[in-house]
Amino acid sequence: MQKFEDRIAELEMKVTFQENLLETLNHSLVEQQFVIDKMQVQLRYLASKLKDMQPSNIASRSEETAPPHY
């Protein structure tokens, strides 16, 4: 009978450890998702800022006219 009680106690300890581990992993996952969500918002903001930027006042090489001595 003592063998079964020892075995039950061991199983209870394992279940307790697993529950604690799952809670810790879940907490880590929630934190990571928060960071990912924040980064996505920042990326969208940067992308919209890049789209809204004014074009450069410098002409591209294909738009430049050749100097008169050519």
Buried (B, 14 or more C-beta within 10 A) or exposed (E): EEEEEEEEEEEEEEEEEEEEEEEEEEEEEEEEEEEEEEEEEEEEEEEEEEEEEEEEEEEEEEEEEEEEEE
